[in-house]
Amino acid sequence: MATAVESALREALAGPAPGAAALCALRDALAAAGGEAAPGPRERERLGALLRSLAAAAAAGPEEPAGPWRSCFAEAPPGLALSALLGALGEPRGAAPRSVRGVGGGGGGRAVPCRAVPLQCPLSPRRAGAGLRALLEELERLVRGRLAAVLGELCQPRGAAELGAGLLGAVVALPERLSSGLQGGLQGGLPALFLPQNYFPLLAAAIVEALHEVAAALRGGSDCSISFLSHVLGKVCVRGRQKEILSVLVPRLADLTKSDCIWQRICWRLVECVPDRCMEAVVLGFVQRAPGADVLSRLLGNLVVKNKHAQFVVTQKFFLLQYGYTTAVLQNLLGYLSLDSLRRALLIKVLQELLETWSSSSAVKHSPPEQQEYISKAILICLSHLKDSEIESCRQELLTSMMEGVKCHLDSSLPQIRRLGMIVAESISSKINTDGPVLKFQYEEDDEARELKSLLVQAPSFCVPSVPDDSRKEKADAALPSASESNGKSHTAAAHVVSDEESDTELDSDDDLTPYDMSEDKELKTKAPVYIRDCIEVLTGSEDVDKWEATVKALESLVRKNPAATREVSVELAKILLHLEEKTCIEGFAELRQRAQVAVLTVDPIPVAQYLTSQFYSLNYSLRQRMDILDVLVLAARELSCPKVHGKTKHVEKPCVQLLPASDSSKDWRRIVDERIKSKTRRFAKGPSQVQVASGPNEFNSVAGHFFFPLLQNFDRPLSTFDLLGEDHFVLGRLVHTLAVLLYLAVNTTAVTAMGKALMEFVWALRFHTDSYVRQGLLSCISSMLLSVPAEHLLNNMTEELLETQSWLGDVVEKDPDGDCRRLALQNLLLMENLKKKLNKTVPS
C-alpha cells in the first residue's frame, strides 16, 4: 500500500501541474491505503507539499464543484489537509501557485519540509471569488466531519511534532481569523459553521471524541499525549469563549468520569497540562459550570494541590479579588476543597484569609457592600464545612477575628454592613460556643438574612431525588387515620375532663359571686393643659404620669394654636423638648416629641434655630440628640418652604368619589348621579372648577441662613465627646445629607448663592473621606447645588470650582468602590452637561 501511494505521488509531482488522472490515481491509492495510517514521513512531506499546491491553485482558479483535488483532500490525512487549506487561505492575494517540481519524484530533489501556515495574512477582497468559496466549502466539510480526527492525530507524538505548533493558533481562533481575513469581501458571508456560537461547541465535541481515542489507546497499552488538547482548551477559555466550549465539555466529562478511573485520570491530566497563563480561565469555567462539588472534584482532582497557579486562583483571587460569582458557585468551590483530606488544609487557609479581611477596618471602609456580602457568604459556607476537631484547633483565632470584625462592622454607617457583621458574628459564636451562651443581635429578619443563615447548614454534595407527588399524597392519606384517631382520643379525654369540671362547679355553685356589669364604664381621662406655660411646668416638675402623657400628646396642637404665647418661651420649650426623656411607655413618644419640636421651630424659626444649631456642637450631648437636632431642622425647613393657604400647609389631594351606604336617604340621589357622571366624564379643559395651585410666600427665605450656616462652622473642631472627623463619622454623614436637603429647600431664595458657595468649600474639604455614607452625602450636596443655585450665578461665582468638581466627579465614576457613589457622580455629570446645554441655548449667537 505504501508503495502505491509513493508511486502515485511521484506521478502527480512529475509535471508542472498534476493532471486529473494523476489526482484520481492518488485518491484511489490513499483510499486503499487507509488514509492517514499508511504514508511514512517522506510520503507525508511530499503529500503536504502537493496539497498546498492544489489548495493555492484552487484559490486562484475558477470553482470546480466536483474537482479531483477535492477528493484528494477528502482522502488525505486530516492534519495535512487542514494545514494546506489554512495555508492557501493565508497566502497574500495575487500570488502565483507554488510549484512543486523538485519535490521527491525520483529526480533527486530535496524534500521540502511539511509545515502549517497559520492564516496570518489578511485576505484581499479582490481574490474573494469562486475559488475562495470552493476552499471555504472544503474547509467546512473537513471541520464538520474530521476535526476530531485532526485532534486525535495531534495527540500522537509524530503528529504533534509535525503540525502542533502551526495548527494550535488556527484551530483556536479560526472564526475570528476567517472573519477578519475576508473583511466582508466574500459574497454571502462566512458559512454558519464558522460563527463562534456554532464552531466552539463543535470543537468541544471533537475534543471529547479525541479523548475517546486516547482512552482506547491507553487501554490498549499505547502512549498518548493530550498536551495539545489542553493548550486548545486553555487558549479558547482565555479568549473569552468559556461558555461555548465548556457548556458542552463539562457535562460530557461529568458523565464519563462517574465510574471510570481512566477517564478521571484523563480529565485530571487535561486540566493539569493547561498553560499557567490560561489556568485561571479554565478553572473558573469549570467551577461555574460544574453541577456540584462532587462533580468538580471528579473533574479537577487535586489540581489545587499540584499546581501553584491554580492554588492562587482558588484560594486568593477567587475570594479576595473578585466578588461577582453566585452563591451556588461559592458552594461548589468550597465544597470541592472540603471533599479531600489533602485539600482541607486549603479550606482552613481560605477561612483564615477571609476572616482576616472581614475583621480589617480598612477593608470594611474601602470595599463595596457587594464584596463584603460576598466575603460574608464565603465565611459562612466555610464554617458549614468545618469539623469539630478543626473548629477546636482554631477556636482562639476564630474568637479574635469575631471580636475585631464585629466592632469594625458595627462602626460602619451603612445598615447593610452592620447587619452583615451581626449575622457573621452570631454564626461564628454558635460554632465556637456549642454549649455556652452565644451572641445574639437585634436586626430585621428578611429574606436576605434568612438566606445568609441558611448557608451555615452544609448543602448536600449531590442532588437528592424529590418524592413524587403521588407518593406524597399516599403518605398524607396514610397519615390521616392516625391523626383522626389521635383527635378522637383527645376529644374523649377532653369530654372526661369537662364532665369532671361540671360536677365540681355544681358542688361549688352556691359559693360563686355574680360579677358586676362594667360594660358601660368609661376610662377617666386626664385633662391636658390649655396654656403653654402650664405645659412647661408639667414637663419639668410634675409627678402626675397621666397628666404628663396628656401634655406630650397635646403639645403640638397647642403650640400651633397659640403662636404668640409660644414665641415668649420658644427657646425654653425647645430646650425642654431636646432633653425630654420618656417617663412612661407612650406609643410613638419619639414621633410626638419630634413633631412638637418642629412646631416650636416653625412658629419661632430664628431664635429656636440659633439655639439648636449652637447646641449641635456643644458638650454633653449624645449622638442621638445631635441627630434629632438635624432631623428637626430638616422637617421644619420643609414645612416652612411649602406654600400655605390660610395659615395651613396646602395638601393637594386627588379627587375621589365616595360611595354612600345603602341606608342613606333617597334625597341624595341627585348628588350620587352627579358624582357618577363626573367620574365617568373626560374633560380636556375646565376653567374655574380646576384645582387651584397652592401659592404663597416662602417663609424659609428669610431664615434659611440661620438653619444652614451655623452647621458649617465647627465641623473640624473635635470635642472630648464629639469628633466628626474621627469616630463619629456616622453623624458627619447625617450632617452632610442635612446640608444637602437644606440647600435644596432654599431654591429661589436670596441666600441660595452664598449657601451653595459655602457648601462647595465644605464638600471640597471632605471629598476624599473614607466612609462611603459621607461620600454619598457630599455627592448629594453637589446635586443640590446644581439644582438650586441659578446657572448664571454658578458660572459667575464658581467657574473654577465647577471645573475642579467635574474632574473629581470623573475620578469618582471610575475609581470609587461604592456603587451608589458612582451612580451619584454620574448623575451630577449629567446635570452639569444639561446645565451647559441650557446656557448655550440662552446665550445669543
Secondary structure, DSSP 8 states (H G I E B T S, - for coil): -HHHHHHHHHHHTSSSS--HHHHHHHHHHHHHHTGGGS--HHHHHHHHHHHHHHHHHHHHS---TT-HHHHHHHHS-HHHHHHHHHHHHTS-TT------TTSSTTTT------------S---GGG-SHHHHHHHHHHHHHHHHHHHHHHHHHTSHHHHHHHHHHHHHHHHTHHHHHHHHHTT-STT-S-GGGSHHHHHHHHHHHHHHHHHHHHHHHHTT-----HHHHHHHHHHHHTT-HHHHHHHHHHHHHHHTSS-HHHHHHHHHHHHTS-HHHHHHHHHHHHHH-SSHHHHHHHHTTHHHH-HHHHHIIIIIIIII-----HHHHHHHHHHHHTSHHHHHHHHHHHHHHHHHHT-HHHHHHS-HHHHHHHHHHHHHHHHH--HHHHHHTHHHHHHHHHHHHHHHHT-S-HHHHHHHHHHHHHHHHHH-SSS----------HHHHHHHHTTS---SS------HHHHHHHHHHHHHHHHHHHHHHHHHHHHHHHHHHHHHHHTGGG-------TT---------SSHHHHHHHHHH---HHHHHHHHHHHHHHHHH-HHHHHHSHHHHHHHHHH---SS--TTHHHHHHHHHHHHHHHSHHHHHHHHHHHHTSSS--HHHHHHHHHHHHHHHHHHHS-EETTEE------------TTS-GGGHHHHHHHHHHHH---S--STTS--------TTTTTHHHHHGGGGTSTT---SS--TTTT-HHHHHHHHHHHHHHHHHTTTSTTHHHHHHHHHHHHHHHTT-S-HHHHHHHHHHHHHHHHHS-HHHHHHH-HHHHHHHHHHHHHHHHH-S-HHHHHHHHHHHHHHHHHHHHHHHHS--
